[in-house]
Amino acid sequence: MAYHRYHKVDTRIVRIFNTYGPRMRLNDGRALPNFVYQALSGKPLTIYGDGKQTAQLLLCFRFDRGYLPFDDVR
């Protein structure tokens, strides 16, 4: 919001978490690529925590559907 206050322009904040997509590296250390890598290579699957937690994932080529509407807010 410092940019908004300093330049006195309309500003939007979008927080992006848990994205994934076809160009994702399987060795990047995140839960989803680790799970896929382990499953495809026949290794034991790592379950983080007690296995009961949930997460929302955002497929990166669908990202524009959620993000671009912020550009057109009046």
PDB file with one MODEL, atoms N, CA, C and O in Angstrom:
MODEL        1
ATOM      1  N   MET A   1       0.814  -1.196   0.000  1.00  0.00           N
ATOM      2  CA  MET A   1       0.000   0.000   0.000  1.00  0.00           C
ATOM      3  C   MET A   1       0.860   1.263   0.000  1.00  0.00           C
ATOM      4  O   MET A   1       0.341   2.356  -0.223  1.00  0.00           O
ATOM      5  N   ALA A   2       2.149   1.132   0.243  1.00  0.00           N
ATOM      6  CA  ALA A   2       3.038   2.296   0.201  1.00  0.00           C
ATOM      7  C   ALA A   2       3.028   2.915  -1.192  1.00  0.00           C
ATOM      8  O   ALA A   2       3.015   4.139  -1.318  1.00  0.00           O
ATOM      9  N   TYR A   3       3.034   2.095  -2.238  1.00  0.00           N
ATOM     10  CA  TYR A   3       2.991   2.598  -3.613  1.00  0.00           C
ATOM     11  C   TYR A   3       1.701   3.381  -3.840  1.00  0.00           C
ATOM     12  O   TYR A   3       1.716   4.443  -4.462  1.00  0.00           O
ATOM     13  N   HIS A   4       0.596   2.860  -3.341  1.00  0.00           N
ATOM     14  CA  HIS A   4      -0.704   3.519  -3.455  1.00  0.00           C
ATOM     15  C   HIS A   4      -0.678   4.888  -2.771  1.00  0.00           C
ATOM     16  O   HIS A   4      -1.113   5.888  -3.342  1.00  0.00           O
ATOM     17  N   ARG A   5      -0.166   4.915  -1.554  1.00  0.00           N
ATOM     18  CA  ARG A   5      -0.138   6.180  -0.807  1.00  0.00           C
ATOM     19  C   ARG A   5       0.827   7.191  -1.438  1.00  0.00           C
ATOM     20  O   ARG A   5       0.511   8.377  -1.533  1.00  0.00           O
ATOM     21  N   TYR A   6       1.980   6.729  -1.861  1.00  0.00           N
ATOM     22  CA  TYR A   6       2.993   7.635  -2.405  1.00  0.00           C
ATOM     23  C   TYR A   6       2.569   8.220  -3.750  1.00  0.00           C
ATOM     24  O   TYR A   6       2.690   9.423  -3.978  1.00  0.00           O
ATOM     25  N   HIS A   7       2.068   7.353  -4.645  1.00  0.00           N
ATOM     26  CA  HIS A   7       1.731   7.798  -6.006  1.00  0.00           C
ATOM     27  C   HIS A   7       0.267   8.191  -6.163  1.00  0.00           C
ATOM     28  O   HIS A   7      -0.126   8.718  -7.203  1.00  0.00           O
ATOM     29  N   LYS A   8      -0.552   7.935  -5.122  1.00  0.00           N
ATOM     30  CA  LYS A   8      -1.975   8.264  -5.150  1.00  0.00           C
ATOM     31  C   LYS A   8      -2.677   7.661  -6.368  1.00  0.00           C
ATOM     32  O   LYS A   8      -3.386   8.350  -7.101  1.00  0.00           O
ATOM     33  N   VAL A   9      -2.461   6.355  -6.566  1.00  0.00           N
ATOM     34  CA  VAL A   9      -3.090   5.637  -7.669  1.00  0.00           C
ATOM     35  C   VAL A   9      -3.942   4.497  -7.111  1.00  0.00           C
ATOM     36  O   VAL A   9      -3.699   4.008  -6.008  1.00  0.00           O
ATOM     37  N   ASP A  10      -4.948   4.081  -7.895  1.00  0.00           N
ATOM     38  CA  ASP A  10      -5.788   2.946  -7.535  1.00  0.00           C
ATOM     39  C   ASP A  10      -4.923   1.688  -7.532  1.00  0.00           C
ATOM     40  O   ASP A  10      -4.158   1.460  -8.469  1.00  0.00           O
ATOM     41  N   THR A  11      -5.037   0.885  -6.502  1.00  0.00           N
ATOM     42  CA  THR A  11      -4.159  -0.274  -6.329  1.00  0.00           C
ATOM     43  C   THR A  11      -4.965  -1.496  -5.916  1.00  0.00           C
ATOM     44  O   THR A  11      -5.949  -1.373  -5.187  1.00  0.00           O
ATOM     45  N   ARG A  12      -4.556  -2.673  -6.377  1.00  0.00           N
ATOM     46  CA  ARG A  12      -5.156  -3.948  -5.977  1.00  0.00           C
ATOM     47  C   ARG A  12      -4.052  -4.848  -5.436  1.00  0.00           C
ATOM     48  O   ARG A  12      -2.911  -4.790  -5.896  1.00  0.00           O
ATOM     49  N   ILE A  13      -4.393  -5.668  -4.470  1.00  0.00           N
ATOM     50  CA  ILE A  13      -3.454  -6.640  -3.921  1.00  0.00           C
ATOM     51  C   ILE A  13      -4.042  -8.031  -4.150  1.00  0.00           C
ATOM     52  O   ILE A  13      -5.178  -8.305  -3.764  1.00  0.00           O
ATOM     53  N   VAL A  14      -3.264  -8.897  -4.778  1.00  0.00           N
ATOM     54  CA  VAL A  14      -3.671 -10.275  -5.011  1.00  0.00           C
ATOM     55  C   VAL A  14      -2.589 -11.166  -4.431  1.00  0.00           C
ATOM     56  O   VAL A  14      -1.423 -11.055  -4.808  1.00  0.00           O
ATOM     57  N   ARG A  15      -2.963 -12.041  -3.523  1.00  0.00           N
ATOM     58  CA  ARG A  15      -2.009 -12.961  -2.908  1.00  0.00           C
ATOM     59  C   ARG A  15      -2.167 -14.331  -3.561  1.00  0.00           C
ATOM     60  O   ARG A  15      -3.253 -14.910  -3.549  1.00  0.00           O
ATOM     61  N   ILE A  16      -1.089 -14.837  -4.123  1.00  0.00           N
ATOM     62  CA  ILE A  16      -1.123 -16.070  -4.889  1.00  0.00           C
ATOM     63  C   ILE A  16      -0.363 -17.150  -4.129  1.00  0.00           C
ATOM     64  O   ILE A  16       0.810 -16.975  -3.799  1.00  0.00           O
ATOM     65  N   PHE A  17      -1.036 -18.270  -3.850  1.00  0.00           N
ATOM     66  CA  PHE A  17      -0.417 -19.374  -3.123  1.00  0.00           C
ATOM     67  C   PHE A  17      -0.737 -20.692  -3.825  1.00  0.00           C
ATOM     68  O   PHE A  17      -1.728 -20.796  -4.548  1.00  0.00           O
ATOM     69  N   ASN A  18       0.091 -21.670  -3.609  1.00  0.00           N
ATOM     70  CA  ASN A  18      -0.151 -23.055  -4.030  1.00  0.00           C
ATOM     71  C   ASN A  18      -0.500 -23.198  -5.500  1.00  0.00           C
ATOM     72  O   ASN A  18      -1.477 -23.861  -5.850  1.00  0.00           O
ATOM     73  N   THR A  19       0.294 -22.579  -6.360  1.00  0.00           N
ATOM     74  CA  THR A  19       0.089 -22.743  -7.792  1.00  0.00           C
ATOM     75  C   THR A  19       0.826 -23.988  -8.270  1.00  0.00           C
ATOM     76  O   THR A  19       1.832 -24.395  -7.689  1.00  0.00           O
ATOM     77  N   TYR A  20       0.312 -24.581  -9.331  1.00  0.00           N
ATOM     78  CA  TYR A  20       0.976 -25.721  -9.955  1.00  0.00           C
ATOM     79  C   TYR A  20       0.646 -25.714 -11.431  1.00  0.00           C
ATOM     80  O   TYR A  20      -0.300 -25.050 -11.855  1.00  0.00           O
ATOM     81  N   GLY A  21       1.417 -26.448 -12.220  1.00  0.00           N
ATOM     82  CA  GLY A  21       1.139 -26.498 -13.639  1.00  0.00           C
ATOM     83  C   GLY A  21       2.061 -27.441 -14.377  1.00  0.00           C
ATOM     84  O   GLY A  21       2.904 -28.107 -13.777  1.00  0.00           O
ATOM     85  N   PRO A  22       1.890 -27.492 -15.702  1.00  0.00           N
ATOM     86  CA  PRO A  22       2.595 -28.474 -16.512  1.00  0.00           C
ATOM     87  C   PRO A  22       4.116 -28.288 -16.552  1.00  0.00           C
ATOM     88  O   PRO A  22       4.831 -29.249 -16.835  1.00  0.00           O
ATOM     89  N   ARG A  23       4.619 -27.116 -16.285  1.00  0.00           N
ATOM     90  CA  ARG A  23       6.071 -26.889 -16.324  1.00  0.00           C
ATOM     91  C   ARG A  23       6.713 -26.942 -14.944  1.00  0.00           C
ATOM     92  O   ARG A  23       7.875 -26.569 -14.778  1.00  0.00           O
ATOM     93  N   MET A  24       5.966 -27.400 -13.972  1.00  0.00           N
ATOM     94  CA  MET A  24       6.458 -27.468 -12.601  1.00  0.00           C
ATOM     95  C   MET A  24       7.578 -28.506 -12.495  1.00  0.00           C
ATOM     96  O   MET A  24       7.463 -29.608 -13.032  1.00  0.00           O
ATOM     97  N   ARG A  25       8.644 -28.153 -11.812  1.00  0.00           N
ATOM     98  CA  ARG A  25       9.755 -29.085 -11.583  1.00  0.00           C
ATOM     99  C   ARG A  25       9.370 -30.070 -10.481  1.00  0.00           C
ATOM    100  O   ARG A  25       8.866 -29.666  -9.433  1.00  0.00           O
ATOM    101  N   LEU A  26       9.601 -31.326 -10.710  1.00  0.00           N
ATOM    102  CA  LEU A  26       9.236 -32.341  -9.724  1.00  0.00           C
ATOM    103  C   LEU A  26      10.128 -32.306  -8.491  1.00  0.00           C
ATOM    104  O   LEU A  26       9.790 -32.909  -7.473  1.00  0.00           O
ATOM    105  N   ASN A  27      11.256 -31.617  -8.562  1.00  0.00           N
ATOM    106  CA  ASN A  27      12.175 -31.583  -7.417  1.00  0.00           C
ATOM    107  C   ASN A  27      12.214 -30.210  -6.749  1.00  0.00           C
ATOM    108  O   ASN A  27      13.235 -29.837  -6.171  1.00  0.00           O
ATOM    109  N   ASP A  28      11.126 -29.459  -6.819  1.00  0.00           N
ATOM    110  CA  ASP A  28      11.162 -28.103  -6.250  1.00  0.00           C
ATOM    111  C   ASP A  28      10.876 -28.057  -4.748  1.00  0.00           C
ATOM    112  O   ASP A  28      10.946 -26.987  -4.142  1.00  0.00           O
ATOM    113  N   GLY A  29      10.556 -29.199  -4.140  1.00  0.00           N
ATOM    114  CA  GLY A  29      10.414 -29.263  -2.690  1.00  0.00           C
ATOM    115  C   GLY A  29       9.022 -29.027  -2.146  1.00  0.00           C
ATOM    116  O   GLY A  29       8.814 -29.132  -0.938  1.00  0.00           O
ATOM    117  N   ARG A  30       8.066 -28.714  -2.997  1.00  0.00           N
ATOM    118  CA  ARG A  30       6.706 -28.497  -2.512  1.00  0.00           C
ATOM    119  C   ARG A  30       5.939 -29.809  -2.451  1.00  0.00           C
ATOM    120  O   ARG A  30       6.334 -30.792  -3.079  1.00  0.00           O
ATOM    121  N   ALA A  31       4.851 -29.828  -1.701  1.00  0.00           N
ATOM    122  CA  ALA A  31       4.112 -31.060  -1.434  1.00  0.00           C
ATOM    123  C   ALA A  31       3.576 -31.726  -2.702  1.00  0.00           C
ATOM    124  O   ALA A  31       3.756 -32.931  -2.876  1.00  0.00           O
ATOM    125  N   LEU A  32       2.924 -30.974  -3.587  1.00  0.00           N
ATOM    126  CA  LEU A  32       2.321 -31.588  -4.768  1.00  0.00           C
ATOM    127  C   LEU A  32       3.355 -32.210  -5.699  1.00  0.00           C
ATOM    128  O   LEU A  32       3.193 -33.367  -6.086  1.00  0.00           O
ATOM    129  N   PRO A  33       4.423 -31.485  -6.079  1.00  0.00           N
ATOM    130  CA  PRO A  33       5.418 -32.127  -6.945  1.00  0.00           C
ATOM    131  C   PRO A  33       6.095 -33.325  -6.276  1.00  0.00           C
ATOM    132  O   PRO A  33       6.393 -34.317  -6.940  1.00  0.00           O
ATOM    133  N   ASN A  34       6.336 -33.239  -4.975  1.00  0.00           N
ATOM    134  CA  ASN A  34       6.919 -34.377  -4.260  1.00  0.00           C
ATOM    135  C   ASN A  34       6.001 -35.589  -4.345  1.00  0.00           C
ATOM    136  O   ASN A  34       6.461 -36.701  -4.603  1.00  0.00           O
ATOM    137  N   PHE A  35       4.720 -35.381  -4.132  1.00  0.00           N
ATOM    138  CA  PHE A  35       3.744 -36.466  -4.178  1.00  0.00           C
ATOM    139  C   PHE A  35       3.709 -37.101  -5.569  1.00  0.00           C
ATOM    140  O   PHE A  35       3.746 -38.325  -5.696  1.00  0.00           O
ATOM    141  N   VAL A  36       3.639 -36.270  -6.608  1.00  0.00           N
ATOM    142  CA  VAL A  36       3.586 -36.775  -7.983  1.00  0.00           C
ATOM    143  C   VAL A  36       4.874 -37.527  -8.316  1.00  0.00           C
ATOM    144  O   VAL A  36       4.829 -38.624  -8.872  1.00  0.00           O
ATOM    145  N   TYR A  37       6.010 -36.941  -7.977  1.00  0.00           N
ATOM    146  CA  TYR A  37       7.295 -37.589  -8.254  1.00  0.00           C
ATOM    147  C   TYR A  37       7.377 -38.951  -7.572  1.00  0.00           C
ATOM    148  O   TYR A  37       7.764 -39.939  -8.196  1.00  0.00           O
ATOM    149  N   GLN A  38       7.016 -39.003  -6.304  1.00  0.00           N
ATOM    150  CA  GLN A  38       7.085 -40.259  -5.568  1.00  0.00           C
ATOM    151  C   GLN A  38       6.126 -41.299  -6.161  1.00  0.00           C
ATOM    152  O   GLN A  38       6.478 -42.472  -6.283  1.00  0.00           O
ATOM    153  N   ALA A  39       4.923 -40.870  -6.525  1.00  0.00           N
ATOM    154  CA  ALA A  39       3.944 -41.792  -7.102  1.00  0.00           C
ATOM    155  C   ALA A  39       4.424 -42.344  -8.443  1.00  0.00           C
ATOM    156  O   ALA A  39       4.320 -43.544  -8.699  1.00  0.00           O
ATOM    157  N   LEU A  40       4.953 -41.460  -9.299  1.00  0.00           N
ATOM    158  CA  LEU A  40       5.400 -41.895 -10.622  1.00  0.00           C
ATOM    159  C   LEU A  40       6.643 -42.770 -10.575  1.00  0.00           C
ATOM    160  O   LEU A  40       6.849 -43.603 -11.457  1.00  0.00           O
ATOM    161  N   SER A  41       7.467 -42.589  -9.558  1.00  0.00           N
ATOM    162  CA  SER A  41       8.711 -43.358  -9.478  1.00  0.00           C
ATOM    163  C   SER A  41       8.591 -44.590  -8.581  1.00  0.00           C
ATOM    164  O   SER A  41       9.573 -45.299  -8.361  1.00  0.00           O
ATOM    165  N   GLY A  42       7.383 -44.844  -8.064  1.00  0.00           N
ATOM    166  CA  GLY A  42       7.163 -46.027  -7.251  1.00  0.00           C
ATOM    167  C   GLY A  42       7.753 -45.950  -5.851  1.00  0.00           C
ATOM    168  O   GLY A  42       7.916 -46.974  -5.186  1.00  0.00           O
ATOM    169  N   LYS A  43       8.073 -44.741  -5.401  1.00  0.00           N
ATOM    170  CA  LYS A  43       8.634 -44.560  -4.059  1.00  0.00           C
ATOM    171  C   LYS A  43       7.501 -44.428  -3.038  1.00  0.00           C
ATOM    172  O   LYS A  43       6.369 -44.117  -3.408  1.00  0.00           O
ATOM    173  N   PRO A  44       7.796 -44.662  -1.762  1.00  0.00           N
ATOM    174  CA  PRO A  44       6.772 -44.456  -0.727  1.00  0.00           C
ATOM    175  C   PRO A  44       6.322 -42.993  -0.709  1.00  0.00           C
ATOM    176  O   PRO A  44       7.143 -42.085  -0.838  1.00  0.00           O
ATOM    177  N   LEU A  45       5.023 -42.774  -0.550  1.00  0.00           N
ATOM    178  CA  LEU A  45       4.475 -41.410  -0.552  1.00  0.00           C
ATOM    179  C   LEU A  45       4.682 -40.757   0.807  1.00  0.00           C
ATOM    180  O   LEU A  45       4.433 -41.372   1.844  1.00  0.00           O
ATOM    181  N   THR A  46       5.138 -39.507   0.799  1.00  0.00           N
ATOM    182  CA  THR A  46       5.292 -38.730   2.020  1.00  0.00           C
ATOM    183  C   THR A  46       3.954 -38.101   2.372  1.00  0.00           C
ATOM    184  O   THR A  46       3.360 -37.403   1.550  1.00  0.00           O
ATOM    185  N   ILE A  47       3.482 -38.340   3.568  1.00  0.00           N
ATOM    186  CA  ILE A  47       2.258 -37.698   4.068  1.00  0.00           C
ATOM    187  C   ILE A  47       2.703 -36.684   5.119  1.00  0.00           C
ATOM    188  O   ILE A  47       3.301 -37.051   6.130  1.00  0.00           O
ATOM    189  N   TYR A  48       2.411 -35.425   4.878  1.00  0.00           N
ATOM    190  CA  TYR A  48       2.817 -34.354   5.793  1.00  0.00           C
ATOM    191  C   TYR A  48       1.787 -34.210   6.909  1.00  0.00           C
ATOM    192  O   TYR A  48       0.586 -34.307   6.659  1.00  0.00           O
ATOM    193  N   GLY A  49       2.240 -33.984   8.114  1.00  0.00           N
ATOM    194  CA  GLY A  49       1.338 -33.834   9.256  1.00  0.00           C
ATOM    195  C   GLY A  49       0.640 -35.153   9.539  1.00  0.00           C
ATOM    196  O   GLY A  49       1.232 -36.222   9.391  1.00  0.00           O
ATOM    197  N   ASP A  50      -0.633 -35.072   9.950  1.00  0.00           N
ATOM    198  CA  ASP A  50      -1.374 -36.295  10.265  1.00  0.00           C
ATOM    199  C   ASP A  50      -2.193 -36.789   9.073  1.00  0.00           C
ATOM    200  O   ASP A  50      -2.918 -37.779   9.181  1.00  0.00           O
ATOM    201  N   GLY A  51      -2.077 -36.103   7.944  1.00  0.00           N
ATOM    202  CA  GLY A  51      -2.800 -36.524   6.746  1.00  0.00           C
ATOM    203  C   GLY A  51      -4.223 -36.019   6.662  1.00  0.00           C
ATOM    204  O   GLY A  51      -4.924 -36.329   5.699  1.00  0.00           O
ATOM    205  N   LYS A  52      -4.671 -35.249   7.641  1.00  0.00           N
ATOM    206  CA  LYS A  52      -6.056 -34.766   7.658  1.00  0.00           C
ATOM    207  C   LYS A  52      -6.204 -33.333   7.131  1.00  0.00           C
ATOM    208  O   LYS A  52      -7.318 -32.888   6.853  1.00  0.00           O
ATOM    209  N   GLN A  53      -5.095 -32.616   6.994  1.00  0.00           N
ATOM    210  CA  GLN A  53      -5.188 -31.234   6.552  1.00  0.00           C
ATOM    211  C   GLN A  53      -5.537 -31.163   5.067  1.00  0.00           C
ATOM    212  O   GLN A  53      -5.312 -32.115   4.319  1.00  0.00           O
ATOM    213  N   THR A  54      -6.081 -30.040   4.659  1.00  0.00           N
ATOM    214  CA  THR A  54      -6.447 -29.831   3.262  1.00  0.00           C
ATOM    215  C   THR A  54      -5.755 -28.571   2.761  1.00  0.00           C
ATOM    216  O   THR A  54      -5.282 -27.751   3.547  1.00  0.00           O
ATOM    217  N   ALA A  55      -5.705 -28.433   1.447  1.00  0.00           N
ATOM    218  CA  ALA A  55      -5.128 -27.233   0.833  1.00  0.00           C
ATOM    219  C   ALA A  55      -5.861 -26.975  -0.471  1.00  0.00           C
ATOM    220  O   ALA A  55      -6.366 -27.900  -1.108  1.00  0.00           O
ATOM    221  N   GLN A  56      -5.912 -25.720  -0.857  1.00  0.00           N
ATOM    222  CA  GLN A  56      -6.471 -25.366  -2.149  1.00  0.00           C
ATOM    223  C   GLN A  56      -5.306 -25.122  -3.098  1.00  0.00           C
ATOM    224  O   GLN A  56      -4.332 -24.456  -2.746  1.00  0.00           O
ATOM    225  N   LEU A  57      -5.415 -25.664  -4.293  1.00  0.00           N
ATOM    226  CA  LEU A  57      -4.365 -25.534  -5.290  1.00  0.00           C
ATOM    227  C   LEU A  57      -4.908 -24.759  -6.480  1.00  0.00           C
ATOM    228  O   LEU A  57      -6.081 -24.888  -6.830  1.00  0.00           O
ATOM    229  N   LEU A  58      -4.052 -23.954  -7.101  1.00  0.00           N
ATOM    230  CA  LEU A  58      -4.451 -23.139  -8.244  1.00  0.00           C
ATOM    231  C   LEU A  58      -3.655 -23.569  -9.461  1.00  0.00           C
ATOM    232  O   LEU A  58      -2.436 -23.403  -9.501  1.00  0.00           O
ATOM    233  N   LEU A  59      -4.334 -24.117 -10.447  1.00  0.00           N
ATOM    234  CA  LEU A  59      -3.696 -24.521 -11.687  1.00  0.00           C
ATOM    235  C   LEU A  59      -3.271 -23.266 -12.433  1.00  0.00           C
ATOM    236  O   LEU A  59      -4.102 -22.398 -12.701  1.00  0.00           O
ATOM    237  N   CYS A  60      -1.986 -23.157 -12.773  1.00  0.00           N
ATOM    238  CA  CYS A  60      -1.444 -21.882 -13.249  1.00  0.00           C
ATOM    239  C   CYS A  60      -2.074 -21.385 -14.538  1.00  0.00           C
ATOM    240  O   CYS A  60      -2.190 -20.170 -14.702  1.00  0.00           O
ATOM    241  N   PHE A  61      -2.490 -22.246 -15.467  1.00  0.00           N
ATOM    242  CA  PHE A  61      -3.087 -21.684 -16.675  1.00  0.00           C
ATOM    243  C   PHE A  61      -4.541 -21.295 -16.474  1.00  0.00           C
ATOM    244  O   PHE A  61      -5.167 -20.801 -17.412  1.00  0.00           O
ATOM    245  N   ARG A  62      -5.097 -21.497 -15.301  1.00  0.00           N
ATOM    246  CA  ARG A  62      -6.422 -20.995 -14.933  1.00  0.00           C
ATOM    247  C   ARG A  62      -6.307 -19.723 -14.087  1.00  0.00           C
ATOM    248  O   ARG A  62      -7.312 -19.093 -13.756  1.00  0.00           O
ATOM    249  N   PHE A  63      -5.099 -19.367 -13.750  1.00  0.00           N
ATOM    250  CA  PHE A  63      -4.831 -18.221 -12.889  1.00  0.00           C
ATOM    251  C   PHE A  63      -5.455 -16.938 -13.436  1.00  0.00           C
ATOM    252  O   PHE A  63      -5.987 -16.131 -12.674  1.00  0.00           O
ATOM    253  N   ASP A  64      -5.389 -16.751 -14.748  1.00  0.00           N
ATOM    254  CA  ASP A  64      -5.900 -15.521 -15.347  1.00  0.00           C
ATOM    255  C   ASP A  64      -7.387 -15.320 -15.078  1.00  0.00           C
ATOM    256  O   ASP A  64      -7.841 -14.179 -14.983  1.00  0.00           O
ATOM    257  N   ARG A  65      -8.148 -16.390 -14.955  1.00  0.00           N
ATOM    258  CA  ARG A  65      -9.584 -16.256 -14.686  1.00  0.00           C
ATOM    259  C   ARG A  65      -9.855 -15.648 -13.312  1.00  0.00           C
ATOM    260  O   ARG A  65     -10.862 -14.967 -13.117  1.00  0.00           O
ATOM    261  N   GLY A  66      -8.971 -15.891 -12.378  1.00  0.00           N
ATOM    262  CA  GLY A  66      -9.148 -15.334 -11.044  1.00  0.00           C
ATOM    263  C   GLY A  66      -8.465 -13.994 -10.854  1.00  0.00           C
ATOM    264  O   GLY A  66      -8.900 -13.183 -10.037  1.00  0.00           O
ATOM    265  N   TYR A  67      -7.401 -13.757 -11.598  1.00  0.00           N
ATOM    266  CA  TYR A  67      -6.594 -12.555 -11.393  1.00  0.00           C
ATOM    267  C   TYR A  67      -7.031 -11.387 -12.260  1.00  0.00           C
ATOM    268  O   TYR A  67      -7.134 -10.263 -11.769  1.00  0.00           O
ATOM    269  N   LEU A  68      -7.289 -11.628 -13.536  1.00  0.00           N
ATOM    270  CA  LEU A  68      -7.596 -10.537 -14.455  1.00  0.00           C
ATOM    271  C   LEU A  68      -8.829  -9.721 -14.092  1.00  0.00           C
ATOM    272  O   LEU A  68      -8.853  -8.524 -14.381  1.00  0.00           O
ATOM    273  N   PRO A  69      -9.863 -10.307 -13.471  1.00  0.00           N
ATOM    274  CA  PRO A  69     -10.996  -9.465 -13.072  1.00  0.00           C
ATOM    275  C   PRO A  69     -10.600  -8.328 -12.114  1.00  0.00           C
ATOM    276  O   PRO A  69     -11.279  -7.301 -12.077  1.00  0.00           O
ATOM    277  N   PHE A  70      -9.518  -8.489 -11.341  1.00  0.00           N
ATOM    278  CA  PHE A  70      -9.077  -7.409 -10.474  1.00  0.00           C
ATOM    279  C   PHE A  70      -8.593  -6.203 -11.269  1.00  0.00           C
ATOM    280  O   PHE A  70      -8.620  -5.073 -10.781  1.00  0.00           O
ATOM    281  N   ASP A  71      -8.152  -6.451 -12.491  1.00  0.00           N
ATOM    282  CA  ASP A  71      -7.677  -5.368 -13.349  1.00  0.00           C
ATOM    283  C   ASP A  71      -8.821  -4.506 -13.853  1.00  0.00           C
ATOM    284  O   ASP A  71      -8.604  -3.365 -14.263  1.00  0.00           O
ATOM    285  N   ASP A  72     -10.035  -5.036 -13.828  1.00  0.00           N
ATOM    286  CA  ASP A  72     -11.177  -4.330 -14.403  1.00  0.00           C
ATOM    287  C   ASP A  72     -12.162  -3.831 -13.349  1.00  0.00           C
ATOM    288  O   ASP A  72     -13.269  -3.422 -13.697  1.00  0.00           O
ATOM    289  N   VAL A  73     -11.788  -3.855 -12.078  1.00  0.00           N
ATOM    290  CA  VAL A  73     -12.679  -3.399 -11.012  1.00  0.00           C
ATOM    291  C   VAL A  73     -12.775  -1.880 -11.041  1.00  0.00           C
ATOM    292  O   VAL A  73     -11.762  -1.185 -11.111  1.00  0.00           O
ATOM    293  N   ARG A  74     -13.957  -1.393 -10.989  1.00  0.00           N
ATOM    294  CA  ARG A  74     -14.161   0.076 -11.003  1.00  0.00           C
ATOM    295  C   ARG A  74     -14.748   0.523  -9.687  1.00  0.00           C
ATOM    296  O   ARG A  74     -14.994   1.713  -9.494  1.00  0.00           O
TER     297      ARG A  74
ENDMDL
END
